[in-house]
Amino acid sequence: MFLTQTICPDIRVAIDDFAKILSGDLIEIEFTIESKNDYEYIVINDGKPAGFEPVSVLSAYTQNNLGAFVEMRNTSVRFYVQRV
């Protein structure tokens, strides 16, 4: 996990275990997917920690490398990916 400072959003600082996080801090989650095989049509379910809220609450296709459809839910974020 990375803490992006609200004063300068270009700065990313790694968060240590049990680090103090303040209300209003922007937390960016980065995860890596590795696979020995090629897959089609998979769902990645990323659970949200208690008290966290998404920046964007609309479900939509993303413009990242996965090109996934992202579905925002109350307790998790789901990524629907066509190919990995």
N, C-alpha and C positions, 0 to 999 in steps of 0.2 A: 504494500500500500504506500501511496505517496500523499503527502500533505502539500497542497498547492496554496501558497500564501495569498490571501485576498488583496494584499497591498500591491504585489507584483506577480501576476498570474503566470509569468514565464519561469518562475523559480519553483522547482520541485524538490522536496526534501523527503527522504525515506523516513517512515514512521517506525520507531522501535516498539517492541512489545510493551504494553502497559504505559505508553506515552500519553501525556495529557492532551486531549483534544477539546477545543473550546467551541461553543455554539457559534455557528456561522462559518467555521472553517470548511474549506472545500477539499474533500478527500477524493483522490483519483485512484481507481482500482485498475491494475494492469495484470492480466493473466496471460500465460503462454500455453498454447495447445500443441502437443507433439503427438504424432501418430505414426505407427509403422506402416499403416495401410492408407489408401485413399478411401474416403467415405462420402456419401451423398445423403442429403436431407437428415441432418442431425439437430438436436436441440441441446443447447447449453443453458443450464439453469444456475444462476448466480444469486444466492440468498443475500438479502440486505441485513446488515446488523441492526439491532434495536436502536431506534432514535435517528437513523439515517433517512434522508429524503433525497430523491433524485433531482437533478437540476432541471432536466427536461421530463415532463410527465406524459408526453405524447408518444404513443407507439408508432413507429415508422421504420422505413428502410434506412440503413446507415450508409455513409459515404466512406467507410473504412475499407481495409483490405478484404475483410470477410464478405462485405456486401450483404450483411445479414438483416433480417427483419427483427427489430428489437421491440419486445412487448413488456411494458412496465406494469408490474403488479404491486399489491400492497407489501408483500413479504419477499419478493424476488424480482429479478430481471431475467427474461428469457430471450435467448438469441436463437433464431431459426436460420440455420446456415445450409446453403445448397451443396457446397463442396468444401472438403478439408483435405 
